[in-house]
Amino acid sequence: MSQGLQVWDDSGNLVFSDEFFAIRILGSITTGVSNGSIYIPELAEDPSPAFVFSTEAPANLSVFTITPDVSVSGATISWVFNASSTGIFKRVSMKVYYGVSA
């Protein structure tokens, strides 16, 4: 019989298990509203980097806002706004939290 930690919410949904993937947050960057990239030396030191991200929505967020596509290649985090994000669309900055497998 296996043992471990599992947590359910009031509706009976599993919300945490010791089998879930966990990361150790190393830092964060803010993309701004232009395409870009940044090299993170700490990510090069771990063979299995991971990252999570969240937006900091402006007060006037609407359907006409667009966030960047974020990707990781080795120790470089890059962000690109879709080519269709011109005209009536307002680019929105994104805060990117990065880390490694815990």
C-alpha positions, 0 to 999 in steps of 0.5 A: 500500500502506497503512502503520501500526501493528498488533499481534496477540496469540499467538492471531492476534487484532488487539489494536491498530491505528492505526485504533482510537479513542484518547482523552486522559484529563482526569480522573476522578470517583467516583459514590458510591451516589446519583444525580447529575451533574457539569459538566466544563468541559474537555469543553465545550472539545472538540466530540467528548468521550468517556468511559470508566469502570470499577468499583471492586468491593467485596470482597463483590461478589455478584449482588445489586449494581448499578452506575449507568447513566452518560451524557454530555450536552454537558459534563455526566456523569450517573449514575442507579441503575435504579429496580429497584435497591432492596430486596436490591440493594446500590448500588456506586460507580463510578469514571468516567474522562473525556477527549476525542478524542486 
